[in-house]
Amino acid sequence: MWLAMKHLSFLFLTALLLACSRPEPQSKTHAPDTVLKEQATPVKPDKVEPADPIASIRQRVEGINTATLEQKHFEFTCDEQMKVDYFYLDGEIAKITVDYGTVGDVYAREDYYYSAGKLIFTYEFVEGGPACEGCIKKNEYRSYISEDRVIRYLKDKTPGKCRTCTFDSKSKQYRLLQAKTPEDMKWILCKLRS
């Protein structure tokens, strides 16, 4: 009898184990759960490289140029009267415009664009020449910047070799981010230039 009970217990445990290990059939209602689990790992946006970094920079610059920005204006004299405008987007500097004015027969203005405190684009406009009909020459220079290196440089609309190809904390574009007074700006833009 004891042997029969042992045999019966063995059969019961085996049946129980087989019932527990049998895979549950999947119904159509479980398929979305599976898809959600596969998509659950988010991709960090700062790790994704844009397919076209130039287009991405253009889009950010256009966004800055069309946004409503807070502006702070400063004036001081180097060789001529200079004007510096800081433009803020959500409390952060998004753009700095430096109007060098006219020195001799040359007028110059530069715009620096930033995203999260990093320089992304510079625009320079220079106009000048002798005072004669049709002698005035205009040039525009554009630098598209990623990780403080120029990735594309245009003189007017023609690609070329960049005049300044890298930027660091000693560059005027970054020093201007730290300037608080017209005296600071004057030192950066006048003293360092000479």
GULUMMI-443326 format. One record per residue (C-alpha): residue number from 1; x, y, z. Coordinates in steps of 0.5 Angstrom, whole numbers, plus 500, padded with zeros to 3 digits. Each point is the difference from the previous one (the first is absolute). Layout:
BEGIN
<node><num>NUM</num><east>X</east><north>Y</north><up>Z</up></node>
...
***
This chain:
BEGIN
<node><num>1</num><east>500</east><north>500</north><up>500</up></node>
<node><num>2</num><east>505</east><north>505</north><up>502</up></node>
<node><num>3</num><east>504</east><north>498</north><up>493</up></node>
<node><num>4</num><east>493</east><north>502</north><up>496</up></node>
<node><num>5</num><east>499</east><north>506</north><up>504</up></node>
<node><num>6</num><east>507</east><north>502</north><up>498</up></node>
<node><num>7</num><east>499</east><north>499</north><up>493</up></node>
<node><num>8</num><east>494</east><north>504</north><up>500</up></node>
<node><num>9</num><east>503</east><north>506</north><up>503</up></node>
<node><num>10</num><east>506</east><north>499</north><up>495</up></node>
<node><num>11</num><east>494</east><north>500</north><up>495</up></node>
<node><num>12</num><east>497</east><north>506</north><up>503</up></node>
<node><num>13</num><east>506</east><north>504</north><up>500</up></node>
<node><num>14</num><east>502</east><north>499</north><up>493</up></node>
<node><num>15</num><east>493</east><north>502</north><up>498</up></node>
<node><num>16</num><east>501</east><north>506</north><up>504</up></node>
<node><num>17</num><east>507</east><north>502</north><up>497</up></node>
<node><num>18</num><east>497</east><north>499</north><up>493</up></node>
<node><num>19</num><east>494</east><north>505</north><up>501</up></node>
<node><num>20</num><east>505</east><north>505</north><up>503</up></node>
<node><num>21</num><east>505</east><north>500</north><up>495</up></node>
<node><num>22</num><east>495</east><north>500</north><up>494</up></node>
<node><num>23</num><east>501</east><north>506</north><up>496</up></node>
<node><num>24</num><east>493</east><north>504</north><up>500</up></node>
<node><num>25</num><east>497</east><north>502</north><up>493</up></node>
<node><num>26</num><east>501</east><north>507</north><up>498</up></node>
<node><num>27</num><east>494</east><north>503</north><up>498</up></node>
<node><num>28</num><east>499</east><north>506</north><up>495</up></node>
<node><num>29</num><east>499</east><north>505</north><up>506</up></node>
<node><num>30</num><east>507</east><north>498</north><up>503</up></node>
<node><num>31</num><east>504</east><north>503</north><up>493</up></node>
<node><num>32</num><east>499</east><north>507</north><up>502</up></node>
<node><num>33</num><east>504</east><north>499</north><up>507</up></node>
<node><num>34</num><east>505</east><north>496</north><up>496</up></node>
<node><num>35</num><east>501</east><north>506</north><up>495</up></node>
<node><num>36</num><east>500</east><north>505</north><up>506</up></node>
<node><num>37</num><east>506</east><north>496</north><up>504</up></node>
<node><num>38</num><east>504</east><north>501</north><up>494</up></node>
<node><num>39</num><east>499</east><north>507</north><up>499</up></node>
<node><num>40</num><east>501</east><north>502</north><up>508</up></node>
<node><num>41</num><east>507</east><north>501</north><up>499</up></node>
<node><num>42</num><east>500</east><north>508</north><up>499</up></node>
<node><num>43</num><east>506</east><north>503</north><up>495</up></node>
<node><num>44</num><east>503</east><north>506</north><up>503</up></node>
<node><num>45</num><east>500</east><north>506</north><up>495</up></node>
<node><num>46</num><east>506</east><north>503</north><up>502</up></node>
<node><num>47</num><east>504</east><north>493</north><up>498</up></node>
<node><num>48</num><east>496</east><north>500</north><up>493</up></node>
<node><num>49</num><east>504</east><north>503</north><up>494</up></node>
<node><num>50</num><east>496</east><north>505</north><up>496</up></node>
<node><num>51</num><east>500</east><north>497</north><up>493</up></node>
<node><num>52</num><east>502</east><north>507</north><up>497</up></node>
<node><num>53</num><east>504</east><north>504</north><up>505</up></node>
<node><num>54</num><east>500</east><north>506</north><up>495</up></node>
<node><num>55</num><east>492</east><north>500</north><up>500</up></node>
<node><num>56</num><east>499</east><north>499</north><up>507</up></node>
<node><num>57</num><east>505</east><north>506</north><up>501</up></node>
<node><num>58</num><east>496</east><north>504</north><up>495</up></node>
<node><num>59</num><east>493</east><north>498</north><up>504</up></node>
<node><num>60</num><east>503</east><north>502</north><up>507</up></node>
<node><num>61</num><east>502</east><north>507</north><up>497</up></node>
<node><num>62</num><east>494</east><north>501</north><up>496</up></node>
<node><num>63</num><east>496</east><north>498</north><up>507</up></node>
<node><num>64</num><east>504</east><north>506</north><up>504</up></node>
<node><num>65</num><east>499</east><north>505</north><up>494</up></node>
<node><num>66</num><east>493</east><north>499</north><up>500</up></node>
<node><num>67</num><east>499</east><north>499</north><up>508</up></node>
<node><num>68</num><east>498</east><north>506</north><up>504</up></node>
<node><num>69</num><east>506</east><north>501</north><up>504</up></node>
<node><num>70</num><east>502</east><north>505</north><up>506</up></node>
<node><num>71</num><east>505</east><north>505</north><up>498</up></node>
<node><num>72</num><east>506</east><north>504</north><up>504</up></node>
<node><num>73</num><east>503</east><north>505</north><up>496</up></node>
<node><num>74</num><east>507</east><north>503</north><up>502</up></node>
<node><num>75</num><east>505</east><north>505</north><up>496</up></node>
<node><num>76</num><east>507</east><north>502</north><up>501</up></node>
<node><num>77</num><east>506</east><north>503</north><up>496</up></node>
<node><num>78</num><east>506</east><north>496</north><up>497</up></node>
<node><num>79</num><east>502</east><north>504</north><up>494</up></node>
<node><num>80</num><east>493</east><north>502</north><up>498</up></node>
<node><num>81</num><east>493</east><north>499</north><up>504</up></node>
<node><num>82</num><east>498</east><north>493</north><up>501</up></node>
<node><num>83</num><east>494</east><north>496</north><up>502</up></node>
<node><num>84</num><east>499</east><north>494</north><up>503</up></node>
<node><num>85</num><east>493</east><north>496</north><up>500</up></node>
<node><num>86</num><east>499</east><north>494</north><up>505</up></node>
<node><num>87</num><east>494</east><north>496</north><up>498</up></node>
<node><num>88</num><east>497</east><north>495</north><up>505</up></node>
<node><num>89</num><east>495</east><north>494</north><up>499</up></node>
<node><num>90</num><east>497</east><north>497</north><up>506</up></node>
<node><num>91</num><east>505</east><north>504</north><up>504</up></node>
<node><num>92</num><east>506</east><north>497</north><up>496</up></node>
<node><num>93</num><east>505</east><north>504</north><up>495</up></node>
<node><num>94</num><east>497</east><north>498</north><up>494</up></node>
<node><num>95</num><east>504</east><north>505</north><up>495</up></node>
<node><num>96</num><east>505</east><north>506</north><up>501</up></node>
<node><num>97</num><east>500</east><north>505</north><up>495</up></node>
<node><num>98</num><east>507</east><north>505</north><up>499</up></node>
<node><num>99</num><east>499</east><north>506</north><up>496</up></node>
<node><num>100</num><east>507</east><north>502</north><up>499</up></node>
<node><num>101</num><east>498</east><north>507</north><up>496</up></node>
<node><num>102</num><east>503</east><north>503</north><up>495</up></node>
<node><num>103</num><east>508</east><north>500</north><up>500</up></node>
<node><num>104</num><east>503</east><north>504</north><up>494</up></node>
<node><num>105</num><east>496</east><north>498</north><up>494</up></node>
<node><num>106</num><east>498</east><north>493</north><up>503</up></node>
<node><num>107</num><east>494</east><north>498</north><up>504</up></node>
<node><num>108</num><east>500</east><north>493</north><up>504</up></node>
<node><num>109</num><east>494</east><north>497</north><up>504</up></node>
<node><num>110</num><east>501</east><north>492</north><up>503</up></node>
<node><num>111</num><east>494</east><north>496</north><up>503</up></node>
<node><num>112</num><east>502</east><north>494</north><up>504</up></node>
<node><num>113</num><east>495</east><north>495</north><up>502</up></node>
<node><num>114</num><east>499</east><north>495</north><up>506</up></node>
<node><num>115</num><east>497</east><north>494</north><up>502</up></node>
<node><num>116</num><east>500</east><north>498</north><up>507</up></node>
<node><num>117</num><east>506</east><north>504</north><up>501</up></node>
<node><num>118</num><east>504</east><north>497</north><up>494</up></node>
<node><num>119</num><east>502</east><north>504</north><up>494</up></node>
<node><num>120</num><east>496</east><north>497</north><up>494</up></node>
<node><num>121</num><east>500</east><north>506</north><up>494</up></node>
<node><num>122</num><east>504</east><north>506</north><up>498</up></node>
<node><num>123</num><east>498</east><north>505</north><up>495</up></node>
<node><num>124</num><east>504</east><north>506</north><up>498</up></node>
<node><num>125</num><east>499</east><north>506</north><up>496</up></node>
<node><num>126</num><east>505</east><north>504</north><up>497</up></node>
<node><num>127</num><east>499</east><north>506</north><up>495</up></node>
<node><num>128</num><east>505</east><north>505</north><up>498</up></node>
<node><num>129</num><east>504</east><north>503</north><up>494</up></node>
<node><num>130</num><east>502</east><north>507</north><up>497</up></node>
<node><num>131</num><east>495</east><north>505</north><up>500</up></node>
<node><num>132</num><east>498</east><north>499</north><up>493</up></node>
<node><num>133</num><east>494</east><north>498</north><up>496</up></node>
<node><num>134</num><east>500</east><north>492</north><up>499</up></node>
<node><num>135</num><east>506</east><north>499</north><up>505</up></node>
<node><num>136</num><east>497</east><north>498</north><up>506</up></node>
<node><num>137</num><east>501</east><north>493</north><up>501</up></node>
<node><num>138</num><east>496</east><north>495</north><up>505</up></node>
<node><num>139</num><east>502</east><north>494</north><up>503</up></node>
<node><num>140</num><east>496</east><north>495</north><up>504</up></node>
<node><num>141</num><east>503</east><north>494</north><up>504</up></node>
<node><num>142</num><east>497</east><north>495</north><up>503</up></node>
<node><num>143</num><east>503</east><north>494</north><up>505</up></node>
<node><num>144</num><east>496</east><north>494</north><up>502</up></node>
<node><num>145</num><east>503</east><north>497</north><up>506</up></node>
<node><num>146</num><east>499</east><north>494</north><up>504</up></node>
<node><num>147</num><east>504</east><north>498</north><up>506</up></node>
<node><num>148</num><east>504</east><north>507</north><up>499</up></node>
<node><num>149</num><east>502</east><north>498</north><up>493</up></node>
<node><num>150</num><east>498</east><north>503</north><up>494</up></node>
<node><num>151</num><east>497</east><north>494</north><up>496</up></node>
<node><num>152</num><east>498</east><north>505</north><up>494</up></node>
<node><num>153</num><east>502</east><north>507</north><up>498</up></node>
<node><num>154</num><east>497</east><north>504</north><up>495</up></node>
<node><num>155</num><east>503</east><north>507</north><up>497</up></node>
<node><num>156</num><east>494</east><north>503</north><up>497</up></node>
<node><num>157</num><east>497</east><north>494</north><up>497</up></node>
<node><num>158</num><east>506</east><north>496</north><up>498</up></node>
<node><num>159</num><east>503</east><north>495</north><up>505</up></node>
<node><num>160</num><east>507</east><north>501</north><up>502</up></node>
<node><num>161</num><east>506</east><north>499</north><up>505</up></node>
<node><num>162</num><east>498</east><north>503</north><up>507</up></node>
<node><num>163</num><east>503</east><north>506</north><up>502</up></node>
<node><num>164</num><east>499</east><north>498</north><up>508</up></node>
<node><num>165</num><east>499</east><north>493</north><up>500</up></node>
<node><num>166</num><east>500</east><north>498</north><up>507</up></node>
<node><num>167</num><east>497</east><north>504</north><up>506</up></node>
<node><num>168</num><east>502</east><north>499</north><up>508</up></node>
<node><num>169</num><east>499</east><north>504</north><up>506</up></node>
<node><num>170</num><east>505</east><north>505</north><up>498</up></node>
<node><num>171</num><east>496</east><north>501</north><up>494</up></node>
<node><num>172</num><east>496</east><north>507</north><up>500</up></node>
<node><num>173</num><east>494</east><north>496</north><up>498</up></node>
<node><num>174</num><east>500</east><north>497</north><up>507</up></node>
<node><num>175</num><east>503</east><north>505</north><up>504</up></node>
<node><num>176</num><east>494</east><north>505</north><up>498</up></node>
<node><num>177</num><east>496</east><north>495</north><up>503</up></node>
<node><num>178</num><east>503</east><north>501</north><up>507</up></node>
<node><num>179</num><east>501</east><north>508</north><up>499</up></node>
<node><num>180</num><east>495</east><north>504</north><up>505</up></node>
<node><num>181</num><east>502</east><north>507</north><up>498</up></node>
<node><num>182</num><east>502</east><north>505</north><up>494</up></node>
<node><num>183</num><east>507</east><north>500</north><up>503</up></node>
<node><num>184</num><east>500</east><north>492</north><up>500</up></node>
<node><num>185</num><east>498</east><north>500</north><up>493</up></node>
<node><num>186</num><east>504</east><north>506</north><up>498</up></node>
<node><num>187</num><east>506</east><north>496</north><up>503</up></node>
<node><num>188</num><east>498</east><north>494</north><up>496</up></node>
<node><num>189</num><east>499</east><north>503</north><up>493</up></node>
<node><num>190</num><east>505</east><north>506</north><up>500</up></node>
<node><num>191</num><east>506</east><north>498</north><up>504</up></node>
<node><num>192</num><east>500</east><north>493</north><up>498</up></node>
<node><num>193</num><east>499</east><north>502</north><up>493</up></node>
<node><num>194</num><east>506</east><north>505</north><up>500</up></node>
***
